[in-house]
Amino acid sequence: MPETCDICSSPDSMYPLLETSLLGITSAWIHRCASCGFRQIRPRLDRETLSLIYPGEYFHSEGGTGYRDFSRQAQRSLRLAYFLAGKMRRLVPPEARLLEIGCALGFLLQGLEKYTPWQVEGLDVSPFAAYFAGRMYGVPVTCGTLEEARFPDRHFDFIIQKDLLEHVTHPREHMRESNRILKSGGYLWLITPNGKANIRPLERAARKIREAGADALPLLGQGHLSFFSKNHLLRLFSETGFDCVSMRNISIRRGLRALGFLPGRNRCAAAILRQNISRPSPDAGSGAGSGRFGMLYERIAREIHRRYRPFRSRPLYFRQRGLLQATGRLPAWATVGLDFECLLRKR
Ligand SMILES: [Zn+2]
């Protein structure tokens, strides 16, 4: 069967565009659809490579892909939960069942549990993330992909997918499955990057490498597999059974920087020498026992406590930051932000 495009379903329309190094682990080609322009890593990653990408180390502060400051990230998620709860309380009933797909260390779930009466649970492909969220915050987290979890039909009232859609191997199937487990009229809130702002720094790095004649690849540092435009997303949502209630561009300054309209970091992706691309052995990943998880847990938990700042968890501070952030948001037509924020409703 020919591999089709996830957006326009054209068969065999994806052609290679740009070779990159996926997290420094393997070489991966970004392909582009000749008919709709959608860009995606092909061939699709298999389950084994996926679990190599998301072992405990994905969240390791020195790994480059994790958070630089876990405490700050945890408190930032608490703030996001505060605003999200305020916005969604009007739309979602108090007895609602909520699922966060790709919940990472459970920071956002912890906040939602604090600010809403909803019954919350999480799902993450990283065994360490599931372990951490369960132990640190007592929230139930299943380990696996959405397809593996096999939730019942129409089970949830509200689904959250923050920075997830760009990481899944089959976005169309993933959205269809999200639709299946949502109740009719249920909501899906998601954040996913502006593909153009993600690719531009890679293209710039590739040009520099070519000019220098180096045997290197631009580093695709966050493990993104798909690069969506606004229209790609709208089509995908509509064809998988969702109405788009709202869509906005967020992180405008970082987006403008990535697109090259403003000076600063992130304008150009890092380069990695081909000889330094190292594929770890499978037992270096998720197969390790809870002993290693325990040590990593202690380290991150300690860091969260050590750097905790009480003022960052106060609603007054939230509102002040909220006002600042409002200046970094634009309606969906101006696609210069780093991310899209979308609220969808199951038809
Ligand atoms: Zn296409």
Residues whose N, C-alpha, C, O or C-beta is under 5 A from the ligand:
A	BS01	ZN	C5 I7 C8 S9 C33 S35 C36 G37 F38
